[in-house]
Amino acid sequence: MSGRWAPAAAFFGLHVDCGHYSTHRDKWLRLPVARFTCRWGCELEAVGVADVIDFTSTTVPEHARHCPGPNTRRTP
Ligand SMILES: [Zn+2]
């Protein structure tokens, strides 16, 4: 799979692509990728096993506390 899964691109939230690990070749053929888009439009991304684990367990929950919220510059 290449590119972003269509529903993940259309809605905010967390999308995790677990990648593809070949046990036969003993290597990642496609690295895991996690993307998060909050309701206010912030976009965060992590690539690779360790970064995706940290991202889903720490970064996404922390974002809720530190999100700048709606972009007030767009408001007339
Ligand atoms: Zn945000």
PDB file of the backbone (N, CA, C, O) and the ligand in Angstrom, with CONECT records:
HET     ZN  A 101       1
ATOM      1  N   MET A   1       0.857  -1.175   0.000  1.00  0.00           N
ATOM      2  CA  MET A   1       0.000   0.000   0.000  1.00  0.00           C
ATOM      3  C   MET A   1       0.891   1.221   0.000  1.00  0.00           C
ATOM      4  O   MET A   1       1.817   1.321   0.805  1.00  0.00           O
ATOM      5  N   SER A   2       0.625   2.128  -0.875  1.00  0.00           N
ATOM      6  CA  SER A   2       1.372   3.374  -0.862  1.00  0.00           C
ATOM      7  C   SER A   2       0.378   4.515  -0.706  1.00  0.00           C
ATOM      8  O   SER A   2      -0.796   4.384  -1.055  1.00  0.00           O
ATOM      9  N   GLY A   3       0.859   5.633  -0.179  1.00  0.00           N
ATOM     10  CA  GLY A   3      -0.035   6.751   0.040  1.00  0.00           C
ATOM     11  C   GLY A   3      -0.854   6.558   1.281  1.00  0.00           C
ATOM     12  O   GLY A   3      -0.642   5.621   2.050  1.00  0.00           O
ATOM     13  N   ARG A   4      -1.776   7.441   1.465  1.00  0.00           N
ATOM     14  CA  ARG A   4      -2.579   7.437   2.670  1.00  0.00           C
ATOM     15  C   ARG A   4      -3.931   6.780   2.417  1.00  0.00           C
ATOM     16  O   ARG A   4      -4.565   7.003   1.385  1.00  0.00           O
ATOM     17  N   TRP A   5      -4.359   5.966   3.381  1.00  0.00           N
ATOM     18  CA  TRP A   5      -5.660   5.303   3.293  1.00  0.00           C
ATOM     19  C   TRP A   5      -6.720   6.392   3.202  1.00  0.00           C
ATOM     20  O   TRP A   5      -6.737   7.304   4.028  1.00  0.00           O
ATOM     21  N   ALA A   6      -7.605   6.311   2.210  1.00  0.00           N
ATOM     22  CA  ALA A   6      -8.552   7.393   1.911  1.00  0.00           C
ATOM     23  C   ALA A   6      -9.367   7.856   3.124  1.00  0.00           C
ATOM     24  O   ALA A   6      -9.457   9.064   3.344  1.00  0.00           O
ATOM     25  N   PRO A   7      -9.964   6.965   3.919  1.00  0.00           N
ATOM     26  CA  PRO A   7     -10.713   7.466   5.082  1.00  0.00           C
ATOM     27  C   PRO A   7      -9.829   8.214   6.076  1.00  0.00           C
ATOM     28  O   PRO A   7     -10.289   9.161   6.714  1.00  0.00           O
ATOM     29  N   ALA A   8      -8.571   7.807   6.217  1.00  0.00           N
ATOM     30  CA  ALA A   8      -7.678   8.503   7.143  1.00  0.00           C
ATOM     31  C   ALA A   8      -7.369   9.907   6.648  1.00  0.00           C
ATOM     32  O   ALA A   8      -7.120  10.806   7.450  1.00  0.00           O
ATOM     33  N   ALA A   9      -7.382  10.099   5.358  1.00  0.00           N
ATOM     34  CA  ALA A   9      -7.123  11.431   4.804  1.00  0.00           C
ATOM     35  C   ALA A   9      -8.362  12.320   4.900  1.00  0.00           C
ATOM     36  O   ALA A   9      -8.253  13.546   4.895  1.00  0.00           O
ATOM     37  N   ALA A  10      -9.530  11.704   4.985  1.00  0.00           N
ATOM     38  CA  ALA A  10     -10.765  12.478   4.983  1.00  0.00           C
ATOM     39  C   ALA A  10     -11.231  12.902   6.379  1.00  0.00           C
ATOM     40  O   ALA A  10     -11.957  13.887   6.515  1.00  0.00           O
ATOM     41  N   PHE A  11     -10.815  12.161   7.422  1.00  0.00           N
ATOM     42  CA  PHE A  11     -11.298  12.435   8.778  1.00  0.00           C
ATOM     43  C   PHE A  11     -10.136  12.675   9.721  1.00  0.00           C
ATOM     44  O   PHE A  11      -9.038  12.174   9.482  1.00  0.00           O
ATOM     45  N   PHE A  12     -10.351  13.430  10.789  1.00  0.00           N
ATOM     46  CA  PHE A  12      -9.293  13.613  11.773  1.00  0.00           C
ATOM     47  C   PHE A  12      -9.239  12.390  12.684  1.00  0.00           C
ATOM     48  O   PHE A  12     -10.206  11.635  12.786  1.00  0.00           O
ATOM     49  N   GLY A  13      -8.094  12.205  13.345  1.00  0.00           N
ATOM     50  CA  GLY A  13      -7.909  11.073  14.250  1.00  0.00           C
ATOM     51  C   GLY A  13      -6.559  10.428  14.026  1.00  0.00           C
ATOM     52  O   GLY A  13      -5.698  10.974  13.337  1.00  0.00           O
ATOM     53  N   LEU A  14      -6.388   9.265  14.615  1.00  0.00           N
ATOM     54  CA  LEU A  14      -5.131   8.526  14.530  1.00  0.00           C
ATOM     55  C   LEU A  14      -5.265   7.398  13.527  1.00  0.00           C
ATOM     56  O   LEU A  14      -6.222   6.625  13.570  1.00  0.00           O
ATOM     57  N   HIS A  15      -4.299   7.309  12.624  1.00  0.00           N
ATOM     58  CA  HIS A  15      -4.255   6.213  11.666  1.00  0.00           C
ATOM     59  C   HIS A  15      -2.882   5.570  11.761  1.00  0.00           C
ATOM     60  O   HIS A  15      -1.857   6.243  11.651  1.00  0.00           O
ATOM     61  N   VAL A  16      -2.873   4.262  11.966  1.00  0.00           N
ATOM     62  CA  VAL A  16      -1.609   3.529  12.056  1.00  0.00           C
ATOM     63  C   VAL A  16      -1.556   2.489  10.954  1.00  0.00           C
ATOM     64  O   VAL A  16      -2.430   1.629  10.849  1.00  0.00           O
ATOM     65  N   ASP A  17      -0.524   2.580  10.138  1.00  0.00           N
ATOM     66  CA  ASP A  17      -0.227   1.555   9.137  1.00  0.00           C
ATOM     67  C   ASP A  17       0.869   0.699   9.760  1.00  0.00           C
ATOM     68  O   ASP A  17       1.987   1.173   9.964  1.00  0.00           O
ATOM     69  N   CYS A  18       0.561  -0.540  10.057  1.00  0.00           N
ATOM     70  CA  CYS A  18       1.509  -1.417  10.766  1.00  0.00           C
ATOM     71  C   CYS A  18       2.673  -1.879   9.896  1.00  0.00           C
ATOM     72  O   CYS A  18       3.540  -2.616  10.366  1.00  0.00           O
ATOM     73  N   GLY A  19       2.701  -1.464   8.661  1.00  0.00           N
ATOM     74  CA  GLY A  19       3.811  -1.815   7.795  1.00  0.00           C
ATOM     75  C   GLY A  19       3.765  -3.280   7.386  1.00  0.00           C
ATOM     76  O   GLY A  19       2.768  -3.975   7.584  1.00  0.00           O
ATOM     77  N   HIS A  20       4.873  -3.724   6.811  1.00  0.00           N
ATOM     78  CA  HIS A  20       4.955  -5.131   6.394  1.00  0.00           C
ATOM     79  C   HIS A  20       6.346  -5.637   6.722  1.00  0.00           C
ATOM     80  O   HIS A  20       7.346  -5.152   6.193  1.00  0.00           O
ATOM     81  N   TYR A  21       6.388  -6.630   7.613  1.00  0.00           N
ATOM     82  CA  TYR A  21       7.663  -7.238   7.984  1.00  0.00           C
ATOM     83  C   TYR A  21       7.732  -8.619   7.359  1.00  0.00           C
ATOM     84  O   TYR A  21       6.830  -9.435   7.551  1.00  0.00           O
ATOM     85  N   SER A  22       8.785  -8.884   6.622  1.00  0.00           N
ATOM     86  CA  SER A  22       8.966 -10.188   5.998  1.00  0.00           C
ATOM     87  C   SER A  22       9.797 -11.071   6.918  1.00  0.00           C
ATOM     88  O   SER A  22      10.982 -10.820   7.136  1.00  0.00           O
ATOM     89  N   THR A  23       9.155 -12.114   7.457  1.00  0.00           N
ATOM     90  CA  THR A  23       9.913 -13.054   8.304  1.00  0.00           C
ATOM     91  C   THR A  23      10.846 -13.889   7.441  1.00  0.00           C
ATOM     92  O   THR A  23      11.887 -14.349   7.910  1.00  0.00           O
ATOM     93  N   HIS A  24      10.483 -14.082   6.200  1.00  0.00           N
ATOM     94  CA  HIS A  24      11.328 -14.851   5.279  1.00  0.00           C
ATOM     95  C   HIS A  24      12.632 -14.103   4.993  1.00  0.00           C
ATOM     96  O   HIS A  24      13.711 -14.696   4.991  1.00  0.00           O
ATOM     97  N   ARG A  25      12.520 -12.795   4.752  1.00  0.00           N
ATOM     98  CA  ARG A  25      13.713 -11.991   4.429  1.00  0.00           C
ATOM     99  C   ARG A  25      14.303 -11.327   5.666  1.00  0.00           C
ATOM    100  O   ARG A  25      15.383 -10.738   5.608  1.00  0.00           O
ATOM    101  N   ASP A  26      13.581 -11.425   6.801  1.00  0.00           N
ATOM    102  CA  ASP A  26      14.016 -10.855   8.073  1.00  0.00           C
ATOM    103  C   ASP A  26      14.301  -9.355   7.972  1.00  0.00           C
ATOM    104  O   ASP A  26      15.318  -8.852   8.450  1.00  0.00           O
ATOM    105  N   LYS A  27      13.355  -8.664   7.327  1.00  0.00           N
ATOM    106  CA  LYS A  27      13.483  -7.202   7.256  1.00  0.00           C
ATOM    107  C   LYS A  27      12.131  -6.572   6.942  1.00  0.00           C
ATOM    108  O   LYS A  27      11.208  -7.221   6.450  1.00  0.00           O
ATOM    109  N   TRP A  28      12.054  -5.282   7.247  1.00  0.00           N
ATOM    110  CA  TRP A  28      10.849  -4.517   6.951  1.00  0.00           C
ATOM    111  C   TRP A  28      10.804  -4.218   5.461  1.00  0.00           C
ATOM    112  O   TRP A  28      11.752  -3.671   4.899  1.00  0.00           O
ATOM    113  N   LEU A  29       9.704  -4.577   4.833  1.00  0.00           N
ATOM    114  CA  LEU A  29       9.503  -4.231   3.428  1.00  0.00           C
ATOM    115  C   LEU A  29       8.797  -2.879   3.334  1.00  0.00           C
ATOM    116  O   LEU A  29       8.956  -2.143   2.360  1.00  0.00           O
ATOM    117  N   ARG A  30       8.015  -2.571   4.367  1.00  0.00           N
ATOM    118  CA  ARG A  30       7.374  -1.251   4.474  1.00  0.00           C
ATOM    119  C   ARG A  30       7.317  -0.902   5.955  1.00  0.00           C
ATOM    120  O   ARG A  30       6.724  -1.638   6.743  1.00  0.00           O
ATOM    121  N   LEU A  31       7.919   0.200   6.334  1.00  0.00           N
ATOM    122  CA  LEU A  31       7.972   0.593   7.739  1.00  0.00           C
ATOM    123  C   LEU A  31       6.593   0.990   8.273  1.00  0.00           C
ATOM    124  O   LEU A  31       5.759   1.499   7.524  1.00  0.00           O
ATOM    125  N   PRO A  32       6.356   0.758   9.567  1.00  0.00           N
ATOM    126  CA  PRO A  32       5.116   1.252  10.174  1.00  0.00           C
ATOM    127  C   PRO A  32       5.090   2.785  10.146  1.00  0.00           C
ATOM    128  O   PRO A  32       6.118   3.446  10.289  1.00  0.00           O
ATOM    129  N   VAL A  33       3.900   3.318   9.961  1.00  0.00           N
ATOM    130  CA  VAL A  33       3.710   4.776   9.921  1.00  0.00           C
ATOM    131  C   VAL A  33       2.462   5.114  10.733  1.00  0.00           C
ATOM    132  O   VAL A  33       1.419   4.481  10.574  1.00  0.00           O
ATOM    133  N   ALA A  34       2.575   6.105  11.593  1.00  0.00           N
ATOM    134  CA  ALA A  34       1.417   6.596  12.345  1.00  0.00           C
ATOM    135  C   ALA A  34       1.222   8.064  12.007  1.00  0.00           C
ATOM    136  O   ALA A  34       2.163   8.857  12.026  1.00  0.00           O
ATOM    137  N   ARG A  35      -0.023   8.406  11.696  1.00  0.00           N
ATOM    138  CA  ARG A  35      -0.361   9.807  11.390  1.00  0.00           C
ATOM    139  C   ARG A  35      -1.531  10.207  12.270  1.00  0.00           C
ATOM    140  O   ARG A  35      -2.487   9.455  12.459  1.00  0.00           O
ATOM    141  N   PHE A  36      -1.423  11.407  12.796  1.00  0.00           N
ATOM    142  CA  PHE A  36      -2.499  11.934  13.636  1.00  0.00           C
ATOM    143  C   PHE A  36      -2.873  13.321  13.146  1.00  0.00           C
ATOM    144  O   PHE A  36      -2.015  14.183  12.954  1.00  0.00           O
ATOM    145  N   THR A  37      -4.144  13.518  12.952  1.00  0.00           N
ATOM    146  CA  THR A  37      -4.674  14.839  12.615  1.00  0.00           C
ATOM    147  C   THR A  37      -5.716  15.167  13.661  1.00  0.00           C
ATOM    148  O   THR A  37      -6.675  14.416  13.842  1.00  0.00           O
ATOM    149  N   CYS A  38      -5.539  16.285  14.354  1.00  0.00           N
ATOM    150  CA  CYS A  38      -6.525  16.647  15.366  1.00  0.00           C
ATOM    151  C   CYS A  38      -7.657  17.432  14.708  1.00  0.00           C
ATOM    152  O   CYS A  38      -7.561  17.837  13.550  1.00  0.00           O
ATOM    153  N   ARG A  39      -8.716  17.635  15.461  1.00  0.00           N
ATOM    154  CA  ARG A  39      -9.882  18.315  14.900  1.00  0.00           C
ATOM    155  C   ARG A  39      -9.577  19.738  14.478  1.00  0.00           C
ATOM    156  O   ARG A  39     -10.337  20.321  13.705  1.00  0.00           O
ATOM    157  N   TRP A  40      -8.480  20.317  14.965  1.00  0.00           N
ATOM    158  CA  TRP A  40      -8.143  21.694  14.633  1.00  0.00           C
ATOM    159  C   TRP A  40      -7.125  21.772  13.510  1.00  0.00           C
ATOM    160  O   TRP A  40      -6.693  22.864  13.141  1.00  0.00           O
ATOM    161  N   GLY A  41      -6.739  20.633  12.964  1.00  0.00           N
ATOM    162  CA  GLY A  41      -5.886  20.639  11.790  1.00  0.00           C
ATOM    163  C   GLY A  41      -4.417  20.378  12.027  1.00  0.00           C
ATOM    164  O   GLY A  41      -3.646  20.365  11.067  1.00  0.00           O
ATOM    165  N   CYS A  42      -3.992  20.168  13.262  1.00  0.00           N
ATOM    166  CA  CYS A  42      -2.595  19.830  13.530  1.00  0.00           C
ATOM    167  C   CYS A  42      -2.313  18.462  12.916  1.00  0.00           C
ATOM    168  O   CYS A  42      -3.124  17.544  13.041  1.00  0.00           O
ATOM    169  N   GLU A  43      -1.171  18.324  12.257  1.00  0.00           N
ATOM    170  CA  GLU A  43      -0.803  17.058  11.644  1.00  0.00           C
ATOM    171  C   GLU A  43       0.541  16.608  12.190  1.00  0.00           C
ATOM    172  O   GLU A  43       1.531  17.336  12.126  1.00  0.00           O
ATOM    173  N   LEU A  44       0.557  15.394  12.728  1.00  0.00           N
ATOM    174  CA  LEU A  44       1.772  14.814  13.301  1.00  0.00           C
ATOM    175  C   LEU A  44       1.994  13.457  12.656  1.00  0.00           C
ATOM    176  O   LEU A  44       1.040  12.786  12.261  1.00  0.00           O
ATOM    177  N   GLU A  45       3.266  13.049  12.550  1.00  0.00           N
ATOM    178  CA  GLU A  45       3.564  11.770  11.903  1.00  0.00           C
ATOM    179  C   GLU A  45       4.809  11.147  12.506  1.00  0.00           C
ATOM    180  O   GLU A  45       5.738  11.851  12.901  1.00  0.00           O
ATOM    181  N   ALA A  46       4.821   9.820  12.575  1.00  0.00           N
ATOM    182  CA  ALA A  46       5.992   9.073  13.018  1.00  0.00           C
ATOM    183  C   ALA A  46       6.192   7.894  12.083  1.00  0.00           C
ATOM    184  O   ALA A  46       5.230   7.300  11.597  1.00  0.00           O
ATOM    185  N   VAL A  47       7.448   7.562  11.839  1.00  0.00           N
ATOM    186  CA  VAL A  47       7.793   6.453  10.945  1.00  0.00           C
ATOM    187  C   VAL A  47       8.803   5.560  11.644  1.00  0.00           C
ATOM    188  O   VAL A  47       9.766   6.045  12.237  1.00  0.00           O
ATOM    189  N   GLY A  48       8.581   4.251  11.573  1.00  0.00           N
ATOM    190  CA  GLY A  48       9.488   3.281  12.175  1.00  0.00           C
ATOM    191  C   GLY A  48       8.889   2.719  13.457  1.00  0.00           C
ATOM    192  O   GLY A  48       8.065   3.365  14.104  1.00  0.00           O
ATOM    193  N   VAL A  49       9.309   1.516  13.816  1.00  0.00           N
ATOM    194  CA  VAL A  49       8.702   0.802  14.940  1.00  0.00           C
ATOM    195  C   VAL A  49       8.800   1.594  16.238  1.00  0.00           C
ATOM    196  O   VAL A  49       7.777   1.853  16.872  1.00  0.00           O
ATOM    197  N   ALA A  50       9.989   1.978  16.645  1.00  0.00           N
ATOM    198  CA  ALA A  50      10.177   2.669  17.929  1.00  0.00           C
ATOM    199  C   ALA A  50       9.441   4.002  17.946  1.00  0.00           C
ATOM    200  O   ALA A  50       8.803   4.349  18.940  1.00  0.00           O
ATOM    201  N   ASP A  51       9.526   4.740  16.864  1.00  0.00           N
ATOM    202  CA  ASP A  51       8.875   6.049  16.814  1.00  0.00           C
ATOM    203  C   ASP A  51       7.346   5.918  16.825  1.00  0.00           C
ATOM    204  O   ASP A  51       6.659   6.736  17.437  1.00  0.00           O
ATOM    205  N   VAL A  52       6.818   4.904  16.158  1.00  0.00           N
ATOM    206  CA  VAL A  52       5.360   4.705  16.155  1.00  0.00           C
ATOM    207  C   VAL A  52       4.876   4.304  17.545  1.00  0.00           C
ATOM    208  O   VAL A  52       3.818   4.754  17.985  1.00  0.00           O
ATOM    209  N   ILE A  53       5.640   3.462  18.238  1.00  0.00           N
ATOM    210  CA  ILE A  53       5.264   3.067  19.606  1.00  0.00           C
ATOM    211  C   ILE A  53       5.246   4.296  20.510  1.00  0.00           C
ATOM    212  O   ILE A  53       4.291   4.497  21.260  1.00  0.00           O
ATOM    213  N   ASP A  54       6.276   5.106  20.447  1.00  0.00           N
ATOM    214  CA  ASP A  54       6.341   6.314  21.271  1.00  0.00           C
ATOM    215  C   ASP A  54       5.234   7.295  20.883  1.00  0.00           C
ATOM    216  O   ASP A  54       4.591   7.898  21.742  1.00  0.00           O
ATOM    217  N   PHE A  55       5.032   7.437  19.615  1.00  0.00           N
ATOM    218  CA  PHE A  55       4.014   8.372  19.095  1.00  0.00           C
ATOM    219  C   PHE A  55       2.630   8.019  19.605  1.00  0.00           C
ATOM    220  O   PHE A  55       1.906   8.886  20.094  1.00  0.00           O
ATOM    221  N   THR A  56       2.249   6.732  19.494  1.00  0.00           N
ATOM    222  CA  THR A  56       0.895   6.333  19.882  1.00  0.00           C
ATOM    223  C   THR A  56       0.705   6.309  21.392  1.00  0.00           C
ATOM    224  O   THR A  56      -0.407   6.512  21.877  1.00  0.00           O
ATOM    225  N   SER A  57       1.780   6.063  22.141  1.00  0.00           N
ATOM    226  CA  SER A  57       1.629   5.972  23.596  1.00  0.00           C
ATOM    227  C   SER A  57       1.879   7.294  24.311  1.00  0.00           C
ATOM    228  O   SER A  57       1.411   7.479  25.434  1.00  0.00           O
ATOM    229  N   THR A  58       2.599   8.208  23.691  1.00  0.00           N
ATOM    230  CA  THR A  58       2.969   9.449  24.367  1.00  0.00           C
ATOM    231  C   THR A  58       2.565  10.701  23.597  1.00  0.00           C
ATOM    232  O   THR A  58       1.886  11.573  24.140  1.00  0.00           O
ATOM    233  N   THR A  59       2.973  10.794  22.353  1.00  0.00           N
ATOM    234  CA  THR A  59       2.792  12.029  21.594  1.00  0.00           C
ATOM    235  C   THR A  59       1.323  12.379  21.378  1.00  0.00           C
ATOM    236  O   THR A  59       0.920  13.523  21.589  1.00  0.00           O
ATOM    237  N   VAL A  60       0.535  11.416  20.966  1.00  0.00           N
ATOM    238  CA  VAL A  60      -0.875  11.701  20.684  1.00  0.00           C
ATOM    239  C   VAL A  60      -1.619  12.117  21.961  1.00  0.00           C
ATOM    240  O   VAL A  60      -2.338  13.116  21.932  1.00  0.00           O
ATOM    241  N   PRO A  61      -1.473  11.384  23.091  1.00  0.00           N
ATOM    242  CA  PRO A  61      -2.153  11.849  24.315  1.00  0.00           C
ATOM    243  C   PRO A  61      -1.650  13.220  24.776  1.00  0.00           C
ATOM    244  O   PRO A  61      -2.441  14.031  25.258  1.00  0.00           O
ATOM    245  N   GLU A  62      -0.364  13.491  24.637  1.00  0.00           N
ATOM    246  CA  GLU A  62       0.196  14.788  25.030  1.00  0.00           C
ATOM    247  C   GLU A  62      -0.355  15.915  24.160  1.00  0.00           C
ATOM    248  O   GLU A  62      -0.510  17.043  24.629  1.00  0.00           O
ATOM    249  N   HIS A  63      -0.648  15.618  22.914  1.00  0.00           N
ATOM    250  CA  HIS A  63      -1.149  16.661  22.024  1.00  0.00           C
ATOM    251  C   HIS A  63      -2.454  17.264  22.542  1.00  0.00           C
ATOM    252  O   HIS A  63      -2.700  18.460  22.388  1.00  0.00           O
ATOM    253  N   ALA A  64      -3.283  16.428  23.152  1.00  0.00           N
ATOM    254  CA  ALA A  64      -4.558  16.927  23.676  1.00  0.00           C
ATOM    255  C   ALA A  64      -4.341  18.027  24.711  1.00  0.00           C
ATOM    256  O   ALA A  64      -5.163  18.934  24.837  1.00  0.00           O
ATOM    257  N   ARG A  65      -3.238  17.948  25.449  1.00  0.00           N
ATOM    258  CA  ARG A  65      -2.956  18.956  26.478  1.00  0.00           C
ATOM    259  C   ARG A  65      -2.295  20.205  25.917  1.00  0.00           C
ATOM    260  O   ARG A  65      -2.389  21.281  26.506  1.00  0.00           O
ATOM    261  N   HIS A  66      -1.627  20.060  24.777  1.00  0.00           N
ATOM    262  CA  HIS A  66      -0.842  21.176  24.249  1.00  0.00           C
ATOM    263  C   HIS A  66      -1.316  21.700  22.898  1.00  0.00           C
ATOM    264  O   HIS A  66      -0.672  22.573  22.315  1.00  0.00           O
ATOM    265  N   CYS A  67      -2.414  21.191  22.401  1.00  0.00           N
ATOM    266  CA  CYS A  67      -2.924  21.644  21.106  1.00  0.00           C
ATOM    267  C   CYS A  67      -3.257  23.132  21.184  1.00  0.00           C
ATOM    268  O   CYS A  67      -3.898  23.572  22.138  1.00  0.00           O
ATOM    269  N   PRO A  68      -2.832  23.905  20.198  1.00  0.00           N
ATOM    270  CA  PRO A  68      -3.160  25.336  20.219  1.00  0.00           C
ATOM    271  C   PRO A  68      -4.635  25.611  19.960  1.00  0.00           C
ATOM    272  O   PRO A  68      -5.088  26.743  20.132  1.00  0.00           O
ATOM    273  N   GLY A  69      -5.382  24.610  19.554  1.00  0.00           N
ATOM    274  CA  GLY A  69      -6.819  24.797  19.323  1.00  0.00           C
ATOM    275  C   GLY A  69      -7.096  25.362  17.949  1.00  0.00           C
ATOM    276  O   GLY A  69      -6.240  25.315  17.066  1.00  0.00           O
ATOM    277  N   PRO A  70      -8.279  25.890  17.768  1.00  0.00           N
ATOM    278  CA  PRO A  70      -8.639  26.403  16.442  1.00  0.00           C
ATOM    279  C   PRO A  70      -7.725  27.556  16.043  1.00  0.00           C
ATOM    280  O   PRO A  70      -7.283  28.356  16.867  1.00  0.00           O
ATOM    281  N   ASN A  71      -7.468  27.600  14.753  1.00  0.00           N
ATOM    282  CA  ASN A  71      -6.633  28.657  14.213  1.00  0.00           C
ATOM    283  C   ASN A  71      -7.442  29.949  14.192  1.00  0.00           C
ATOM    284  O   ASN A  71      -8.318  30.126  13.345  1.00  0.00           O
ATOM    285  N   THR A  72      -7.152  30.832  15.106  1.00  0.00           N
ATOM    286  CA  THR A  72      -7.930  32.060  15.230  1.00  0.00           C
ATOM    287  C   THR A  72      -7.651  33.044  14.093  1.00  0.00           C
ATOM    288  O   THR A  72      -8.415  33.986  13.880  1.00  0.00           O
ATOM    289  N   ARG A  73      -6.542  32.821  13.357  1.00  0.00           N
ATOM    290  CA  ARG A  73      -6.234  33.720  12.234  1.00  0.00           C
ATOM    291  C   ARG A  73      -7.230  33.574  11.104  1.00  0.00           C
ATOM    292  O   ARG A  73      -7.400  34.501  10.312  1.00  0.00           O
ATOM    293  N   ARG A  74      -7.903  32.415  11.011  1.00  0.00           N
ATOM    294  CA  ARG A  74      -8.876  32.195   9.949  1.00  0.00           C
ATOM    295  C   ARG A  74     -10.218  32.851  10.270  1.00  0.00           C
ATOM    296  O   ARG A  74     -11.045  33.065   9.383  1.00  0.00           O
ATOM    297  N   THR A  75     -10.419  33.163  11.537  1.00  0.00           N
ATOM    298  CA  THR A  75     -11.696  33.741  11.946  1.00  0.00           C
ATOM    299  C   THR A  75     -11.749  35.223  11.564  1.00  0.00           C
ATOM    300  O   THR A  75     -10.829  35.973  11.890  1.00  0.00           O
ATOM    301  N   PRO A  76     -12.808  35.651  10.880  1.00  0.00           N
ATOM    302  CA  PRO A  76     -12.877  37.071  10.511  1.00  0.00           C
ATOM    303  C   PRO A  76     -13.042  37.976  11.712  1.00  0.00           C
ATOM    304  O   PRO A  76     -13.115  39.195  11.561  1.00  0.00           O
TER     305      PRO A  76
HETATM  306 ZN    ZN A 101      -4.092  20.049  17.577  1.00  0.00          ZN2+
END
